[in-house]
Amino acid sequence: MSRTPNRHPFAPGLQATGMTSPPASPSGLRRLLSGEGLPEREGLPWWIAPLPTWLENVGLRLAWVVVAINLLGTAFGFWYYGFHPLPLSDPLITWQFAAEPVVMWVFVPDSPMATLFIALAFASWKLGRPNEYLAALAFFGCWKLGLWTPYVLTVFADAFLATTWGPLYAFLFVSHLAMVIEAFVLHRLFDFPTRAVAVALAWYGFNDVVDYFVPLVGDPHHTAIPLADTAVVGGTTALQLAAAGAVVLTFLATFFALATRVEKEKLRTA
């Protein structure tokens, strides 16, 4: 007596009964690069959304990894500015934090605040509670500090290389450029409403004021550079060169955030 072999539950023979196998989902590298299940990429102009779609997809797929990396960057940044729980042989507060009035500390660690903002922005999306204010602060911070730091590392390269360990100099340069890449992923998740852009502009605009022009308490609070503010560089001062870069980048961040908002509205009303 012959026996019918057991069929796999998704065997083709079951199609006759109306049972079909579920669609195959991408796996491995293919799934990492695909946009399946992710917010769609809108048809924004290339100069607003310059990253390839696959790279945006990878960033969104690995959002929690991105959050963790940025939180580690934030911790390193606070250490860099002088908050030293380790090593135990160091004072807890040293370097630039020790030289700044406590009331102004929030305006000192610019890059660590930017990486904290973008970590919180991605986390808010993953938790299903996207926050436009965090996104705008993250975009401004990662755009501005991601470009300002390589700018001053280049303009004052001789002074930095004379005082900074070579691998650390390279790390600071590359890691800050990566912040700009992160900023250009946010358009997939957020709309940059005017009110959120206004808050980010107020924060970073005020930061520019106290960093370079009206410190309110003590001396200007910009990130320390290995030259005196009054040092002459290229016919102007080190402070003026650093300030020019910061102010221009704040304006450009405002432009790109608002342009993203406008272009999204155009697509939705077309």
C-alpha positions in Angstrom: 0.0 0.0 0.0 1.6 3.2 -1.1 1.7 6.2 1.2 1.5 9.8 0.0 4.6 11.6 1.2 4.1 14.5 3.6 4.3 17.8 1.7 5.9 20.9 3.0 3.1 23.3 4.1 4.1 25.7 1.3 4.4 23.0 -1.4 3.0 23.9 -4.8 0.5 21.1 -4.6 -1.5 23.2 -2.0 -2.0 26.0 -4.5 -5.0 24.1 -5.8 -6.7 24.5 -2.5 -6.1 28.3 -2.6 -3.2 28.2 -0.2 -0.1 30.0 -1.6 3.3 30.6 -0.1 3.8 34.1 1.4 5.9 36.5 -0.7 9.6 36.1 -0.1 11.0 39.0 1.9 14.5 40.3 1.2 17.2 38.9 3.4 20.7 39.7 4.3 22.4 42.4 2.3 19.4 42.8 0.0 17.1 43.6 2.9 19.6 46.0 4.4 19.7 48.0 1.1 16.0 47.8 0.3 13.4 50.3 1.2 10.7 47.8 2.0 8.9 48.8 5.2 10.7 52.1 5.4 9.3 55.6 4.8 9.2 56.3 1.1 11.8 58.5 -0.5 10.1 61.6 -1.9 11.2 63.1 -5.2 13.2 65.9 -3.6 15.8 67.8 -5.7 19.2 66.2 -5.5 20.8 69.2 -3.7 18.4 68.6 -0.8 18.6 64.8 -0.8 22.1 64.1 -2.2 22.6 60.6 -0.7 21.9 57.5 -2.8 18.7 55.8 -1.8 20.5 52.6 -0.7 22.6 54.6 1.8 19.6 56.2 3.3 18.0 52.8 3.6 21.0 51.4 5.4 20.9 54.3 7.9 17.2 53.8 8.6 17.6 50.0 8.9 20.4 50.4 11.4 18.8 53.3 13.2 19.4 51.8 16.7 23.1 51.3 15.8 23.2 54.9 14.6 21.7 56.0 17.9 24.3 54.0 19.9 27.2 55.4 17.8 26.0 58.9 18.3 25.6 58.4 22.0 29.1 57.1 22.2 30.2 60.2 20.2 28.4 62.4 22.6 30.2 60.8 25.6 33.5 61.1 23.8 32.7 64.7 23.0 32.0 65.6 26.6 35.2 64.0 27.6 37.1 65.9 24.9 35.7 69.2 26.3 36.8 68.3 29.8 34.3 66.1 31.6 36.6 63.3 32.8 35.0 60.6 34.9 37.9 58.6 33.5 40.8 58.3 34.0 40.4 58.6 37.8 43.7 60.4 38.0 42.2 63.4 36.2 40.1 66.1 37.8 36.4 65.5 37.0 36.2 68.9 35.3 39.2 70.0 33.3 40.3 71.5 29.9 37.7 73.8 28.3 34.9 73.1 30.8 37.2 74.1 33.6 37.9 77.4 31.9 34.3 78.3 31.3 31.7 79.8 33.7 29.3 77.0 34.8 26.3 79.0 33.6 27.7 78.9 30.0 28.6 75.2 29.9 25.5 74.3 27.8 26.9 76.4 25.0 30.4 74.9 25.0 30.1 71.2 23.7 28.6 72.0 20.3 29.4 68.8 18.5 28.4 66.5 21.4 25.1 68.3 21.6 24.5 67.8 17.9 25.2 64.1 18.1 22.9 63.9 21.1 20.1 65.7 19.2 20.4 63.3 16.2 20.5 60.2 18.5 17.3 61.4 20.2 15.7 62.3 16.8 16.3 58.8 15.4 15.2 57.2 18.7 11.9 59.2 18.7 11.1 57.8 15.2 11.9 54.3 16.1 9.7 54.6 19.2 6.8 55.8 17.1 6.9 59.3 18.5 8.8 61.4 15.9 9.8 64.8 17.3 10.2 67.6 14.7 12.0 69.9 17.2 14.7 67.3 17.9 15.0 66.7 14.1 15.5 70.4 13.3 18.0 70.8 16.1 19.8 67.6 14.9 19.8 68.8 11.2 21.2 72.2 12.2 23.8 70.8 14.5 25.0 68.0 12.4 25.1 70.2 9.3 26.8 73.1 11.0 29.3 71.3 13.3 29.9 68.6 10.7 31.3 71.2 8.3 32.6 73.8 10.8 35.0 71.4 12.4 36.7 70.2 9.2 36.7 73.9 8.2 38.7 75.0 11.2 40.9 71.9 11.1 41.8 72.9 7.6 42.2 76.7 8.1 44.3 76.2 11.2 45.9 73.0 10.1 49.4 73.9 11.1 48.4 74.8 14.6 46.2 71.8 15.1 48.8 69.3 13.7 51.4 70.8 16.0 49.3 70.2 19.1 47.0 67.2 18.2 47.9 63.6 17.8 47.7 62.7 14.0 45.2 59.9 14.3 42.9 62.0 16.5 43.1 64.9 14.0 42.0 62.5 11.2 39.3 61.0 13.4 37.9 64.4 14.2 37.9 65.4 10.5 36.2 62.2 9.2 33.7 61.7 12.0 32.4 65.2 11.7 31.9 64.8 8.0 29.9 61.7 8.8 27.6 64.0 10.8 26.7 65.8 7.6 25.7 62.5 6.0 23.4 61.7 8.9 21.7 65.1 8.6 20.8 64.3 5.0 18.9 61.2 6.0 16.4 63.1 8.3 14.3 64.3 5.3 13.0 60.7 5.0 11.5 60.9 8.5 10.6 64.5 9.2 9.0 67.5 7.5 10.9 70.5 9.2 7.9 72.6 10.0 8.6 76.3 10.3 8.1 76.4 14.1 10.8 73.7 14.5 13.2 75.4 12.2 12.6 78.6 14.2 13.6 76.9 17.4 16.7 75.4 15.9 17.7 78.8 14.4 17.1 80.5 17.7 19.3 78.0 19.5 22.2 78.0 17.0 21.9 81.7 16.3 22.2 82.5 20.0 25.1 80.0 20.2 26.9 82.0 17.6 26.3 85.3 19.5 27.8 84.0 22.7 30.6 82.1 21.0 31.9 85.0 19.0 30.3 88.3 19.5 28.7 88.9 22.9 29.9 86.3 25.4 27.6 87.6 28.2 29.9 86.0 30.9 33.6 85.8 30.5 35.3 85.4 27.1 33.8 84.1 23.9 32.7 80.5 24.4 33.5 78.9 21.0 35.2 75.6 20.8 38.9 76.1 21.7 41.3 76.3 18.8 45.1 76.1 19.2 45.6 79.8 18.5 44.8 83.0 20.5 41.6 84.7 19.3 43.6 87.7 18.3 46.2 85.7 16.3 46.5 87.1 12.8 45.8 84.5 10.1 45.5 85.5 6.4 45.1 89.2 7.2 42.3 88.7 9.8 42.1 87.1 13.2 41.6 83.5 14.2 38.3 84.5 16.0 36.9 86.2 12.9 37.7 83.3 10.6 36.1 80.8 13.0 33.1 83.1 13.4 32.7 83.6 9.7 32.5 79.9 9.2 29.9 79.4 12.0 27.6 82.2 10.9 27.6 81.2 7.2 26.8 77.6 8.1 24.0 78.6 10.4 22.5 80.6 7.5 23.0 77.6 5.1 21.4 75.2 7.6 18.4 77.5 7.8 18.1 77.6 4.0 18.4 73.8 3.5 15.9 73.1 6.3 13.3 75.5 4.9 14.0 74.4 1.3 13.3 70.8 2.4 10.0 72.0 3.9 9.0 74.0 0.7 9.9 71.2 -1.7 7.9 68.6 0.3 4.9 70.9 0.3 5.2 71.3 -3.5 5.2 67.5 -4.0 2.2 67.1 -1.8 0.1 69.7 -3.5 1.2 68.9 -7.1 
